[in-house]
């Protein structure tokens, strides 16, 4: 088993490192751009795993596309200085990113217990990227509502995918033994 294909690396380390690096690189463009680093890191991590499949044949394959499109829309909104791009205060930014991080981490248990390890891994990726947004809100107090939009959209997408899972999780076609309709691990 390769360390790079291990689910813990793909779900925790990769999005955290990409999001932190994106925040630091975007910091050179200004504080209002740096807050977008967590969303960009999430998109980069989703590029590595699970990847962008076109046409998306399942709801779970639409999640990276939702993250990418919402990140592009947030980038456009920040570039045009639209309403909602002004930074929140440190306290409000910490509360908003803290709640998003807690919601993403709570979302990990729902698909894991519901029978989809792919959705659990994607929720953990979301939690790691949200943790970087919370770290950035504490460090620089430059988080805006628009910069958190891609994280929120991806979280809602994961929650909808979990809600639409078949009951019992045993009618799936993929994975080991057909127990998960989305997950086909590459680390075996």
NORPE-V621435 format. One line per field, one symbol per residue. ss: DSSP state (H for helix, E for strand, - for the rest). phi: phi as a letter, one per 20 degrees, with the letter a starting at -180 (. if undefined). A space follows every 10 residues. Layout:
ss->???
phi->???
//
This chain:
ss->--HHH-HHHH HHHHHHHHHH HHHHHHHHH- HHHH--HHHH HHHHHHHH-- --------HH HHHHHHHHHH HHHHHHHHH- ---------H HHHHHHHHHH HHHHHHHHHH HHHH--HHHH HHHHHHHHHH HHHHHHHHHH --------HH HHHHHHHHHH HHH------- -----HHH-- --------
phi->.effefgfff edfgffffff ffffffffep ffefffffff ffffffffbe nddcffecff feffffffff fffffffffe lffneffffg ffffffffff ffffffffff ffeeocffff ffffffffff fffffffffd lcedgffegf ffffffffff fffefffnmd efddmemmec fdecfdef
//
